[in-house]
Amino acid sequence: MLELNKLNEEKRALQQQLRVTTETHDKRVGELERAGEETEGHYVKLLEEKKSELEDLRLQLDSVEKQLKSNRQFLEVRVQKGHPEWGSSNVEQLSACFNCCFLWLM
């Protein structure tokens, strides 16, 4: 009987140890799941911000392209109307300058 009591005590001790270990691991798994969800939320937010920034840059690029096109047309009209101060070399230099600015923005 004494040995049976000893085995029962060992069994209870091991069951208690198993409960504590299981609770500890469950708690840690919960913490890791929450951390993963927070990290995912953080990256989703960053992704949305970057998408918004990219769209804003695309709109800016479109605007610059339209302005460049308008400026070229203006210069071409000035040359066609015979304004000597707007000779073809000046137009080419300005066009090269606009192209440089355009490439810099990209």
SVG drawing of the C-alpha trace seen along z (x, -y; Angstrom):
<svg xmlns="http://www.w3.org/2000/svg" viewBox="-4 -87 26 89">
<polyline fill="none" stroke="black" stroke-width="0.4" points="0.0,0.0 2.9,-2.4 4.3,-1.9 0.8,-2.6 0.6,-5.9 4.0,-6.9 3.1,-6.1 -0.1,-8.1 1.8,-11.1 4.3,-10.9 1.4,-10.7 -0.3,-13.8 3.1,-15.7 3.6,-14.8 0.0,-15.8 0.5,-19.2 3.8,-19.7 2.1,-18.8 -0.7,-21.4 1.8,-24.1 3.9,-23.3 0.8,-23.3 -0.5,-26.5 3.0,-28.2 3.1,-27.0 -0.5,-28.0 0.3,-31.5 3.4,-31.8 1.6,-30.6 -1.1,-33.3 1.6,-36.0 3.2,-34.9 -0.1,-34.9 -0.9,-38.4 2.6,-39.6 2.2,-38.1 -1.2,-39.8 0.3,-43.1 3.2,-42.7 0.9,-41.8 -1.3,-44.9 1.8,-47.1 3.0,-45.8 -0.5,-46.1 -0.6,-49.7 2.9,-50.3 1.9,-48.7 -1.2,-51.0 0.9,-54.0 3.4,-53.1 0.7,-52.4 -0.7,-55.9 2.7,-57.5 3.2,-55.6 -0.1,-56.8 0.7,-60.4 4.1,-60.2 2.3,-58.8 0.0,-61.8 2.9,-64.2 4.7,-62.5 1.6,-62.8 1.4,-66.5 5.1,-67.0 4.7,-65.1 1.7,-67.3 3.6,-70.5 6.6,-69.3 4.4,-68.6 2.7,-72.0 6.1,-73.8 7.4,-72.0 4.3,-73.0 4.7,-76.6 8.3,-76.7 7.5,-75.2 4.7,-77.8 7.1,-80.6 9.7,-79.3 7.1,-78.9 5.9,-82.4 9.4,-83.7 10.6,-84.9 14.4,-85.0 15.0,-84.9 13.3,-81.5 15.6,-79.9 15.8,-76.2 19.1,-75.9 17.3,-77.6 14.4,-75.2 16.7,-72.2 18.5,-73.4 15.3,-74.0 13.9,-70.7 17.1,-68.9 16.7,-70.7 13.1,-69.6 14.1,-66.1 16.8,-66.1 14.3,-67.3 11.8,-64.7 14.4,-61.9 15.4,-63.3 11.8,-63.0 11.6,-59.4"/>
</svg>
